[in-house]
C-alpha cells in the first residue's frame, strides 16, 4: 500500500458515506425513494406521523423526548418564519421536561446569522414558558461557526440552551473544552468534510476523548449514540467522575434500539429519544444511513425486529 493511502476498508466506508450523502441531496433519488411502498413503512418506523401520540406514548413509558420538526436550508425569510411557527405550535404539545431540536438553517442561518439568532431566541423564550429546553443541531461543516456563535449569544439570556458537537470533526475536543456549564449533545456526526475523521475507529476515539472532557467538566453531557461499547464507556466515566443519573443523559433515535432505550430507562437512567416528524423526512433518513454505512443493514434488519 502506498504511503499515505487509506486502508481498503476505510476507503469503502468513506465512499459509501459520500454516496449516501449525495443521495440525500438528489431530487431524482428522493422522488424514487419517497414513493416506494417499502420506504413508507420504514419512514413510519423512524419518523413520527402523529407527534402528540408518539410523545405521549414515550413519556408514559418513562422516556424523555427531544422533538425535531424536519426541515432545513430555507431560501427566504418567509420560510424561516414559517419554521418558527411550526416550533411554537409544537411546544403546546410537549410536556415539561421535553426538549426541541432546532436546525439553524431552517431558521435562516444561510440568509443571516442575526436572523437565525432572533428566530432561535423566539423559540427559546416560548420554550422556557413551557418548561421545555432547546438544543441547536449541528449541520454541514460550513455552518458550525455560525452555530456556535448563535449558541454563545443565546446562552446570555437562555443559559440552558444546548448545542451539538460532532466527533468526526477534528476540532470537536476543543469545542467541548470551551463549553463548560453548557448542555452538550455529543454525537459521531452524519456529514463529511475535508480533513475530518473518516475511519470508524478514528471517530470513536474522538468521541471518547470528547466524552472524557464532558464527564470530567461542568457541562451536562447528552450522550447520543447507539454503540454498545460507547454506552458502556459513558456509564463507566459517569461513575468515575462522580456523576449520578441526573448528571448526564443518553440519547437515541426514535425507532432505533427501542429495547435498549427501555432497559436504560428501567435502570433509572435519563434516556431521551430523538423524535423527528414532518413531511420533509428524506434528507434526515438518508443522513442517518450515511452516518455509518453499516446502518443501512441495521435499518433494514429493523424491519423484522424491534430490538
C-alpha contacts under 8 A as a table, 3 or more apart, distances in Angstrom:
res1	aa1	res2	aa2	distance
1	X	5	X	6.72
2	X	5	X	5.55
6	X	10	X	6.23
6	X	11	X	6.04
7	X	10	X	5.32
7	X	11	X	6.29
8	X	11	X	5.11
8	X	12	X	6.27
9	X	12	X	5.16
9	X	13	X	6.30
10	X	13	X	5.10
10	X	14	X	6.25
10	X	198	X	7.24
10	X	199	X	5.36
10	X	200	X	7.79
11	X	14	X	5.14
11	X	15	X	6.13
12	X	15	X	5.11
12	X	16	X	6.10
13	X	16	X	5.17
13	X	17	X	6.17
13	X	198	X	7.78
13	X	199	X	7.35
13	X	292	X	7.77
13	X	293	X	6.49
14	X	17	X	5.11
14	X	18	X	6.13
14	X	198	X	6.22
14	X	199	X	7.59
15	X	18	X	5.16
15	X	19	X	6.02
16	X	19	X	4.99
16	X	20	X	6.12
16	X	290	X	7.27
16	X	293	X	6.18
17	X	20	X	5.18
17	X	21	X	6.14
17	X	191	X	7.95
17	X	192	X	7.62
17	X	290	X	4.74
17	X	291	X	6.90
17	X	292	X	6.95
17	X	293	X	6.15
18	X	21	X	5.10
18	X	22	X	6.05
18	X	192	X	7.08
18	X	290	X	7.51
19	X	22	X	5.03
19	X	23	X	6.19
20	X	23	X	4.96
20	X	24	X	6.21
20	X	286	X	6.33
20	X	287	X	7.02
20	X	289	X	7.02
20	X	290	X	5.14
21	X	24	X	4.93
21	X	25	X	6.67
21	X	191	X	7.24
21	X	286	X	6.86
21	X	287	X	6.19
21	X	290	X	6.14
22	X	25	X	5.31
22	X	26	X	6.41
23	X	26	X	5.04
23	X	29	X	6.18
23	X	30	X	7.70
23	X	286	X	7.19
24	X	29	X	7.78
24	X	30	X	7.37
24	X	282	X	6.93
24	X	283	X	4.84
24	X	284	X	7.92
24	X	286	X	5.23
24	X	287	X	6.65
25	X	283	X	6.91
26	X	29	X	5.24
26	X	30	X	6.12
27	X	30	X	4.95
27	X	31	X	6.25
28	X	31	X	5.22
28	X	32	X	6.48
29	X	32	X	5.16
29	X	33	X	5.97
30	X	33	X	5.23
30	X	34	X	5.61
30	X	282	X	6.62
31	X	34	X	5.44
31	X	35	X	6.25
32	X	35	X	5.65
32	X	36	X	6.64
33	X	36	X	5.44
33	X	39	X	6.41
34	X	39	X	6.40
34	X	40	X	7.06
34	X	282	X	7.10
35	X	39	X	7.32
35	X	40	X	7.51
36	X	39	X	5.14
36	X	40	X	6.53
37	X	40	X	5.23
37	X	41	X	6.69
38	X	41	X	5.28
38	X	42	X	6.52
39	X	42	X	5.02
39	X	43	X	6.05
40	X	43	X	5.02
40	X	44	X	6.28
41	X	44	X	5.34
41	X	45	X	6.62
42	X	45	X	5.16
42	X	46	X	6.63
42	X	303	X	7.08
43	X	46	X	5.28
43	X	47	X	5.45
43	X	281	X	7.77
43	X	285	X	7.80
44	X	47	X	5.32
44	X	48	X	6.27
44	X	49	X	6.57
45	X	48	X	7.49
45	X	254	X	7.86
45	X	255	X	5.61
46	X	253	X	7.69
46	X	254	X	5.59
46	X	255	X	4.90
46	X	256	X	7.52
46	X	275	X	7.96
46	X	276	X	7.66
47	X	254	X	7.21
47	X	255	X	8.00
47	X	275	X	6.83
47	X	276	X	5.29
47	X	277	X	5.31
47	X	278	X	7.70
47	X	281	X	7.25
48	X	51	X	5.54
48	X	54	X	6.55
48	X	275	X	6.69
48	X	276	X	6.16
48	X	277	X	4.88
48	X	278	X	7.60
49	X	277	X	6.34
49	X	278	X	7.24
50	X	53	X	5.48
50	X	54	X	6.22
50	X	277	X	7.94
51	X	54	X	5.12
51	X	55	X	6.00
51	X	277	X	6.55
52	X	55	X	5.29
52	X	56	X	6.05
52	X	93	X	6.03
52	X	94	X	7.56
53	X	56	X	5.10
53	X	57	X	6.15
54	X	57	X	5.15
54	X	58	X	6.22
55	X	58	X	5.24
55	X	59	X	6.00
55	X	65	X	6.95
55	X	94	X	7.39
56	X	59	X	5.19
56	X	60	X	6.15
57	X	60	X	5.26
57	X	61	X	6.46
58	X	61	X	5.17
58	X	62	X	6.64
58	X	63	X	5.34
58	X	64	X	7.14
58	X	65	X	7.49
59	X	62	X	5.22
59	X	63	X	5.11
59	X	64	X	6.11
59	X	65	X	7.49
60	X	63	X	7.35
61	X	262	X	7.85
62	X	265	X	6.45
62	X	266	X	7.96
63	X	261	X	7.89
63	X	262	X	7.64
63	X	265	X	6.43
63	X	270	X	7.47
63	X	271	X	5.69
63	X	272	X	5.87
63	X	273	X	6.92
64	X	97	X	7.40
64	X	98	X	6.34
64	X	270	X	7.17
64	X	271	X	5.91
64	X	272	X	4.21
64	X	273	X	6.10
65	X	98	X	5.38
65	X	99	X	6.21
65	X	272	X	4.88
65	X	273	X	4.71
65	X	274	X	6.00
65	X	275	X	6.80
66	X	98	X	5.97
66	X	99	X	4.31
66	X	100	X	4.93
66	X	101	X	6.14
66	X	272	X	6.64
66	X	273	X	6.08
66	X	274	X	4.88
66	X	275	X	6.04
67	X	99	X	6.40
67	X	100	X	4.69
67	X	101	X	5.74
67	X	274	X	5.92
67	X	275	X	4.73
67	X	276	X	5.72
67	X	277	X	7.57
68	X	100	X	5.97
68	X	101	X	4.87
68	X	102	X	6.38
68	X	274	X	7.31
68	X	275	X	6.09
68	X	276	X	4.56
68	X	277	X	6.38
69	X	86	X	7.42
69	X	87	X	7.14
69	X	101	X	7.75
69	X	102	X	7.59
69	X	276	X	5.94
69	X	277	X	5.36
69	X	278	X	5.91
70	X	276	X	6.21
70	X	277	X	5.86
70	X	278	X	5.39
70	X	279	X	7.18
70	X	280	X	5.46
70	X	281	X	6.16
70	X	284	X	7.49
71	X	74	X	7.98
71	X	83	X	7.87
71	X	103	X	7.93
71	X	106	X	6.04
71	X	278	X	7.88
71	X	280	X	5.60
71	X	281	X	7.75
72	X	103	X	6.49
72	X	104	X	7.65
72	X	105	X	5.27
72	X	106	X	4.01
72	X	107	X	7.78
73	X	105	X	4.80
73	X	106	X	5.39
73	X	108	X	7.36
73	X	110	X	7.37
74	X	77	X	7.84
74	X	79	X	5.86
74	X	80	X	6.17
74	X	105	X	6.40
74	X	106	X	5.39
74	X	107	X	7.25
74	X	108	X	6.09
74	X	110	X	7.96
75	X	79	X	7.00
75	X	108	X	7.46
75	X	111	X	7.37
76	X	79	X	5.60
76	X	80	X	6.62
76	X	108	X	7.29
76	X	111	X	7.29
77	X	80	X	4.98
77	X	81	X	6.13
77	X	108	X	6.68
77	X	111	X	7.81
78	X	81	X	5.11
78	X	82	X	6.15
79	X	82	X	4.98
79	X	83	X	6.28
79	X	106	X	7.85
79	X	107	X	7.97
80	X	83	X	5.13
80	X	84	X	6.54
80	X	106	X	5.85
80	X	107	X	4.51
80	X	108	X	5.33
80	X	119	X	8.00
81	X	84	X	5.14
81	X	85	X	6.38
81	X	107	X	7.05
81	X	119	X	7.51
82	X	85	X	4.96
82	X	86	X	6.35
83	X	86	X	5.08
83	X	87	X	6.52
83	X	106	X	6.41
83	X	107	X	6.44
84	X	87	X	5.21
84	X	88	X	6.27
84	X	107	X	6.89
84	X	119	X	6.48
84	X	120	X	7.91
84	X	122	X	7.82
84	X	123	X	6.84
85	X	88	X	5.07
85	X	89	X	6.21
86	X	89	X	5.18
86	X	90	X	6.10
87	X	90	X	4.82
87	X	91	X	6.16
87	X	123	X	6.95
88	X	91	X	5.31
88	X	92	X	7.12
88	X	123	X	6.65
88	X	126	X	6.93
89	X	92	X	5.73
89	X	93	X	7.45
90	X	93	X	5.43
90	X	94	X	6.90
91	X	94	X	5.35
91	X	126	X	7.69
91	X	127	X	6.53
91	X	130	X	7.18
91	X	132	X	7.74
92	X	130	X	7.73
94	X	98	X	6.31
94	X	132	X	7.71
95	X	98	X	5.81
95	X	130	X	7.65
95	X	131	X	7.70
95	X	132	X	7.46
96	X	130	X	6.11
96	X	131	X	4.58
96	X	132	X	5.48
97	X	131	X	6.00
97	X	132	X	5.43
97	X	133	X	7.24
98	X	131	X	7.60
98	X	132	X	5.10
98	X	133	X	6.55
99	X	132	X	5.30
99	X	133	X	4.57
99	X	134	X	5.47
99	X	135	X	7.04
100	X	132	X	7.41
100	X	133	X	6.43
100	X	134	X	4.96
100	X	135	X	6.17
101	X	134	X	6.05
101	X	135	X	4.85
101	X	136	X	5.86
101	X	137	X	6.10
102	X	106	X	7.75
102	X	134	X	7.22
102	X	135	X	6.22
102	X	136	X	5.01
102	X	137	X	5.62
103	X	106	X	5.53
103	X	107	X	7.06
103	X	136	X	6.04
103	X	137	X	5.06
103	X	138	X	7.05
103	X	139	X	7.35
104	X	107	X	4.95
104	X	108	X	6.48
104	X	109	X	5.42
104	X	116	X	6.00
104	X	120	X	7.61
104	X	136	X	7.02
104	X	137	X	7.35
104	X	147	X	7.05
105	X	108	X	5.08
105	X	109	X	4.60
105	X	110	X	6.05
105	X	116	X	7.54
106	X	109	X	7.25
107	X	115	X	7.36
107	X	116	X	5.00
107	X	119	X	6.15
107	X	120	X	7.18
108	X	111	X	5.13
108	X	112	X	6.19
108	X	113	X	7.45
108	X	115	X	6.18
108	X	116	X	5.11
109	X	112	X	5.20
109	X	113	X	5.01
109	X	114	X	7.85
109	X	115	X	6.83
109	X	116	X	4.90
109	X	143	X	7.90
109	X	146	X	7.41
110	X	113	X	7.10
111	X	115	X	7.42
112	X	115	X	5.08
112	X	116	X	6.41
113	X	116	X	5.18
113	X	117	X	6.19
113	X	146	X	6.46
113	X	150	X	7.28
114	X	117	X	5.00
114	X	118	X	6.18
115	X	118	X	5.20
115	X	119	X	6.23
116	X	119	X	5.20
116	X	120	X	6.00
116	X	150	X	7.65
117	X	120	X	5.10
117	X	121	X	6.00
117	X	150	X	5.57
117	X	153	X	7.81
117	X	154	X	7.32
118	X	121	X	5.05
118	X	122	X	6.31
119	X	122	X	5.12
119	X	123	X	6.51
120	X	123	X	5.11
120	X	124	X	6.14
120	X	154	X	7.97
121	X	124	X	4.93
121	X	125	X	6.12
121	X	154	X	6.61
122	X	125	X	5.29
122	X	126	X	6.34
123	X	126	X	5.20
123	X	127	X	5.95
123	X	134	X	7.85
124	X	127	X	5.02
124	X	128	X	6.06
124	X	133	X	7.36
124	X	134	X	6.28
124	X	158	X	6.96
124	X	161	X	7.51
125	X	128	X	5.28
125	X	129	X	6.60
125	X	158	X	7.96
126	X	129	X	5.31
126	X	130	X	6.80
127	X	130	X	5.16
127	X	131	X	6.28
127	X	132	X	4.86
127	X	133	X	6.15
127	X	134	X	7.13
128	X	131	X	5.08
128	X	132	X	5.67
128	X	133	X	6.68
129	X	132	X	7.54
133	X	160	X	6.79
133	X	161	X	6.38
133	X	162	X	7.81
134	X	160	X	7.64
134	X	161	X	5.17
134	X	162	X	6.11
135	X	161	X	5.67
135	X	162	X	4.13
135	X	163	X	5.28
135	X	164	X	7.34
136	X	147	X	7.43
136	X	151	X	7.40
136	X	161	X	7.53
136	X	162	X	5.98
136	X	163	X	4.70
136	X	164	X	6.32
137	X	163	X	6.28
137	X	164	X	5.37
138	X	143	X	7.82
138	X	144	X	6.72
138	X	147	X	7.07
138	X	163	X	7.47
138	X	164	X	5.37
138	X	165	X	6.77
138	X	166	X	7.21
139	X	143	X	6.39
139	X	144	X	7.00
139	X	191	X	7.59
140	X	143	X	5.63
140	X	144	X	7.00
140	X	191	X	6.40
140	X	192	X	7.92
141	X	144	X	5.33
141	X	191	X	7.91
141	X	193	X	6.50
142	X	145	X	7.08
143	X	146	X	5.43
143	X	147	X	6.11
144	X	147	X	4.88
144	X	148	X	6.30
145	X	148	X	5.46
145	X	149	X	6.15
146	X	149	X	4.98
146	X	150	X	6.04
147	X	150	X	5.35
147	X	151	X	6.11
148	X	151	X	4.83
148	X	152	X	5.98
148	X	163	X	7.74
149	X	152	X	5.25
149	X	153	X	6.32
150	X	153	X	5.13
150	X	154	X	6.05
151	X	154	X	5.10
151	X	155	X	6.18
151	X	161	X	7.34
151	X	162	X	7.64
151	X	163	X	6.86
152	X	155	X	5.36
152	X	156	X	7.12
153	X	156	X	5.80
153	X	157	X	7.96
154	X	157	X	5.88
154	X	158	X	5.63
154	X	159	X	7.31
154	X	161	X	7.16
155	X	158	X	4.57
155	X	159	X	4.17
155	X	160	X	6.88
155	X	161	X	6.25
156	X	159	X	6.12
158	X	161	X	5.82
159	X	182	X	7.34
160	X	182	X	6.77
160	X	183	X	6.53
161	X	182	X	7.51
161	X	183	X	6.74
162	X	182	X	6.41
162	X	183	X	4.46
162	X	184	X	5.63
162	X	185	X	7.23
163	X	182	X	7.91
163	X	183	X	6.52
163	X	184	X	5.24
163	X	185	X	6.13
164	X	184	X	5.77
164	X	185	X	4.61
164	X	186	X	5.95
164	X	187	X	7.28
165	X	172	X	6.23
165	X	175	X	7.26
165	X	176	X	7.39
165	X	184	X	6.92
165	X	185	X	6.18
165	X	186	X	5.08
165	X	187	X	6.40
166	X	169	X	6.05
166	X	172	X	6.29
166	X	186	X	6.15
166	X	187	X	5.15
166	X	188	X	5.22
166	X	189	X	4.74
167	X	170	X	7.31
167	X	172	X	5.54
167	X	173	X	7.80
167	X	186	X	7.04
167	X	187	X	6.10
167	X	188	X	4.69
167	X	189	X	6.27
167	X	203	X	5.99
167	X	204	X	7.71
167	X	206	X	5.53
167	X	207	X	5.06
167	X	210	X	7.36
168	X	172	X	7.50
168	X	188	X	5.69
168	X	189	X	5.78
168	X	196	X	5.88
168	X	197	X	5.01
168	X	198	X	7.04
168	X	202	X	7.88
168	X	203	X	5.13
168	X	206	X	7.04
168	X	207	X	7.86
169	X	172	X	5.50
169	X	193	X	7.98
169	X	195	X	7.95
169	X	196	X	5.00
169	X	197	X	6.23
170	X	173	X	7.28
170	X	195	X	7.60
170	X	196	X	5.93
170	X	197	X	6.71
170	X	206	X	7.79
171	X	174	X	5.33
171	X	175	X	6.28
172	X	175	X	4.98
172	X	176	X	6.27
172	X	206	X	7.68
172	X	210	X	6.96
173	X	176	X	5.15
173	X	177	X	6.28
173	X	206	X	7.37
173	X	209	X	6.80
173	X	210	X	5.11
173	X	213	X	7.76
174	X	177	X	5.08
174	X	178	X	6.47
175	X	178	X	5.32
175	X	179	X	6.52
176	X	179	X	5.22
176	X	180	X	7.60
176	X	184	X	7.88
176	X	210	X	6.29
176	X	213	X	6.80
176	X	214	X	6.55
177	X	180	X	6.76
177	X	213	X	6.59
177	X	214	X	7.61
179	X	182	X	5.48
179	X	184	X	7.55
179	X	219	X	6.49
180	X	217	X	6.63
180	X	218	X	5.14
180	X	219	X	4.83
181	X	218	X	4.87
181	X	219	X	4.21
181	X	220	X	6.76
182	X	218	X	7.63
182	X	219	X	4.83
182	X	220	X	6.05
183	X	219	X	5.90
183	X	220	X	4.64
183	X	221	X	6.25
183	X	222	X	7.15
184	X	219	X	6.75
184	X	220	X	6.06
184	X	221	X	5.25
184	X	222	X	5.75
185	X	221	X	6.18
185	X	222	X	4.35
185	X	223	X	6.05
185	X	224	X	6.37
186	X	207	X	7.47
186	X	210	X	7.78
186	X	211	X	7.50
186	X	221	X	7.19
186	X	222	X	6.10
186	X	223	X	5.44
186	X	224	X	5.68
187	X	207	X	7.36
187	X	223	X	6.93
187	X	224	X	5.00
187	X	225	X	6.29
188	X	203	X	6.54
188	X	204	X	7.48
188	X	207	X	6.60
188	X	225	X	7.54
188	X	291	X	7.66
189	X	291	X	6.26
190	X	287	X	5.70
190	X	288	X	6.58
190	X	290	X	6.24
190	X	291	X	4.10
190	X	292	X	7.68
191	X	287	X	7.35
191	X	290	X	7.56
191	X	291	X	6.82
192	X	196	X	6.81
192	X	198	X	7.76
193	X	196	X	5.40
197	X	202	X	5.98
197	X	203	X	5.87
198	X	202	X	6.89
198	X	203	X	6.85
199	X	202	X	5.23
199	X	203	X	6.41
200	X	203	X	5.15
200	X	204	X	6.08
200	X	292	X	7.95
201	X	204	X	5.07
201	X	205	X	6.14
202	X	205	X	5.20
202	X	206	X	6.21
203	X	206	X	5.07
203	X	207	X	6.10
204	X	207	X	4.95
204	X	208	X	6.29
204	X	230	X	7.89
205	X	208	X	5.14
205	X	209	X	6.23
206	X	209	X	5.09
206	X	210	X	6.19
207	X	210	X	5.22
207	X	211	X	6.03
208	X	211	X	4.87
208	X	212	X	6.11
208	X	230	X	7.49
208	X	233	X	7.80
209	X	212	X	5.29
209	X	213	X	6.61
210	X	213	X	5.25
210	X	214	X	6.28
211	X	214	X	5.09
211	X	215	X	5.98
211	X	221	X	7.69
211	X	223	X	7.96
211	X	234	X	7.22
212	X	215	X	5.30
212	X	216	X	6.03
212	X	237	X	6.98
213	X	216	X	5.31
213	X	217	X	5.92
214	X	217	X	5.19
214	X	218	X	7.10
214	X	219	X	5.73
214	X	220	X	7.18
214	X	221	X	5.88
215	X	218	X	7.68
215	X	219	X	7.39
215	X	220	X	7.78
215	X	221	X	6.55
215	X	237	X	6.63
215	X	238	X	6.30
215	X	241	X	6.46
215	X	243	X	7.73
216	X	241	X	5.71
220	X	247	X	6.47
220	X	248	X	5.69
221	X	247	X	7.66
221	X	248	X	5.05
221	X	249	X	6.58
222	X	248	X	5.94
222	X	249	X	4.97
222	X	250	X	5.74
222	X	251	X	6.47
223	X	231	X	7.98
223	X	234	X	7.47
223	X	248	X	7.67
223	X	249	X	6.14
223	X	250	X	4.74
223	X	251	X	5.75
224	X	250	X	5.99
224	X	251	X	4.45
224	X	252	X	5.80
225	X	230	X	7.23
225	X	231	X	7.13
225	X	250	X	7.62
225	X	251	X	6.59
225	X	252	X	6.06
226	X	230	X	7.91
226	X	231	X	7.25
226	X	252	X	6.24
226	X	256	X	7.82
226	X	257	X	7.28
227	X	230	X	5.38
227	X	231	X	6.17
228	X	231	X	5.05
228	X	232	X	6.28
229	X	232	X	5.19
229	X	233	X	6.31
230	X	233	X	4.94
230	X	234	X	6.09
231	X	234	X	5.07
231	X	235	X	6.32
232	X	235	X	5.23
232	X	236	X	6.18
233	X	236	X	5.10
233	X	237	X	6.09
234	X	237	X	5.19
234	X	238	X	6.16
235	X	238	X	5.13
235	X	239	X	6.49
236	X	239	X	5.27
236	X	240	X	6.26
237	X	240	X	4.96
237	X	241	X	5.92
238	X	241	X	5.23
238	X	242	X	6.06
238	X	243	X	4.94
238	X	244	X	7.09
238	X	248	X	7.92
239	X	242	X	5.14
239	X	243	X	5.95
239	X	244	X	7.33
240	X	243	X	7.79
243	X	246	X	7.50
243	X	247	X	5.24
243	X	248	X	7.33
244	X	247	X	5.42
244	X	248	X	7.68
245	X	248	X	6.31
245	X	249	X	7.37
245	X	268	X	7.01
245	X	269	X	5.35
245	X	270	X	6.48
246	X	249	X	7.41
246	X	269	X	7.77
246	X	270	X	6.99
248	X	270	X	7.24
249	X	269	X	6.93
249	X	270	X	4.80
249	X	271	X	5.86
249	X	272	X	7.05
250	X	269	X	7.69
250	X	270	X	6.23
250	X	271	X	4.86
250	X	272	X	6.08
251	X	271	X	5.85
251	X	272	X	4.70
251	X	273	X	5.64
251	X	274	X	6.77
252	X	256	X	6.96
252	X	257	X	7.90
252	X	261	X	7.40
252	X	271	X	7.78
252	X	272	X	6.60
252	X	273	X	5.17
252	X	274	X	5.96
253	X	256	X	5.50
253	X	273	X	5.61
253	X	274	X	4.73
253	X	275	X	6.60
254	X	258	X	7.58
254	X	273	X	5.67
254	X	274	X	5.55
254	X	275	X	5.20
254	X	276	X	7.56
255	X	258	X	6.10
255	X	306	X	7.69
256	X	299	X	8.00
256	X	302	X	7.84
256	X	306	X	7.87
256	X	307	X	7.82
257	X	260	X	5.36
257	X	261	X	6.40
257	X	306	X	6.97
257	X	307	X	5.27
258	X	261	X	4.89
258	X	262	X	6.21
258	X	306	X	6.63
258	X	307	X	6.10
259	X	262	X	5.13
259	X	263	X	6.16
259	X	306	X	7.27
259	X	307	X	5.27
260	X	263	X	4.88
260	X	264	X	6.17
260	X	307	X	7.48
261	X	264	X	5.36
261	X	265	X	6.26
261	X	271	X	6.47
261	X	273	X	8.00
262	X	265	X	5.13
262	X	266	X	5.96
263	X	266	X	5.00
263	X	267	X	6.38
264	X	267	X	5.16
264	X	268	X	6.74
264	X	269	X	5.54
264	X	270	X	7.59
264	X	271	X	6.52
265	X	268	X	5.19
265	X	269	X	5.09
265	X	270	X	6.19
265	X	271	X	5.59
266	X	269	X	7.24
277	X	281	X	7.38
278	X	281	X	6.51
280	X	283	X	7.40
280	X	284	X	7.93
281	X	284	X	5.36
281	X	285	X	6.20
282	X	285	X	5.41
282	X	286	X	6.29
283	X	286	X	5.22
283	X	287	X	6.12
284	X	287	X	5.32
284	X	288	X	6.35
285	X	288	X	5.12
285	X	289	X	6.53
286	X	289	X	5.14
286	X	290	X	6.21
287	X	290	X	4.73
287	X	291	X	5.88
288	X	291	X	5.19
288	X	292	X	7.60
288	X	295	X	7.47
289	X	292	X	6.26
289	X	293	X	5.99
289	X	294	X	7.76
289	X	295	X	5.26
289	X	296	X	5.38
289	X	299	X	7.83
290	X	293	X	5.40
290	X	295	X	7.51
290	X	296	X	7.97
291	X	295	X	7.49
292	X	295	X	5.56
293	X	296	X	5.75
294	X	297	X	5.61
294	X	298	X	6.46
295	X	298	X	4.56
295	X	299	X	5.85
296	X	299	X	5.38
296	X	300	X	6.29
297	X	300	X	5.03
297	X	301	X	5.98
298	X	301	X	5.19
298	X	302	X	6.21
299	X	302	X	5.06
299	X	303	X	6.96
300	X	303	X	5.54
300	X	304	X	7.80
301	X	304	X	5.66
301	X	305	X	6.59
302	X	305	X	4.77
302	X	306	X	5.90
302	X	307	X	7.32
303	X	306	X	7.56
